[in-house]
């Protein structure tokens, strides 16, 4: 049995991501190698292929791998995000089912990749911030589209 998604829990899990990932990206940009760029580019291509094939869970795996690259020397921080953010993970999976949202994600990854490739730290951090804060605007849409997936605000998340 899967528990209902609780946005109060999502907000707490999101707090982890919005603080850990930009910090990881700052460090990553200092040590970014050609191999990292190739890896990022590969994951963007695999994301596009997954969406074209309607393999949504696979898309999410490649999306995670794309972001994990930024945690190159900070694997404990990545593991915290992976292990503590189950409700946030379900929200991300729901957004994949909405084609306009997922196509925006891929375009955002492409823009972020270009900023990283150019070594433009300020732009990369700004793009990452915009990318991870899209959930704020999507919350109402997801609740309308998938009302049975969400806990009432008074329910306690598992």
C-alpha angles and dihedrals in degrees: 000000000000119000121235117264113259116200093206087060091044089054091054092047090046089055088063093052097044090054103037102042099053089047090050091047092053090055092041092055090058092056102029112146133191088255090059091052091050090050093050092048091049092053092050090053092047090050091055092048091049093053092046088053091044091238096145100170088051089051090054091051091053091044089054092047090051091055093040090063088071089059091059096140096020104069095147090060090049091049090052090055092047095047101040103040106071097135091047088051090056091051090052090050091051091052089057090063089061104077097203091053096047093047088052089053092056092048090049090051090051091052092046090049091053092051091049091047090052091048091238100152096177093052093043092052092046092050092047090050092051091045097053093041094058088095090073091065094040098053096087092045092051092048090052094046098042107024094156092060096064133079119231111256090255095055119098114236120233 
